[in-house]
Amino acid sequence: MSDDIPLAPFAYEGLDPVAEPKSTFAEVSDAVKGTVHRVSGAIEAGRKPGMPLSILSNIAREAPLGSLLIAFLLGVAVARRR
C-alpha cells in the first residue's frame, strides 16, 4: 500500500467547511450587544418631542423637587404593596 492514496475519498472536502463553534462568552456578548441596541433604540424613540420620555424630562427640568416628591411617593406605594 502506498501512503499517497487516502483510505476513504472525501467528496466534499473544502466545499463545505465546518463552522467554528462560538464560545459561550462570544454568544453572551452578541446577545448583550443586541439587547443594548434594542433598548437604546427604544429610548431614542421615546425622547422624540411629544413622546413620554421627552415629557418626563421636561417636567423634571421645570420642577425637580416636585418630580422627586412624586417619585418618592410612587416608591413608597410600590414598597407597601409587597
MOVEN-V776980 format. One record per helix or strand. SS is the DSSP state (alpha for helix, beta for strand). FROM is the first residue (numbers start at 0). TO is the last residue. If there is no record, write none. Layout:
ss;from;to
SS;FROM;TO
SS;FROM;TO
This chain:
ss;from;to
alpha;23;45
alpha;51;61
alpha;63;80
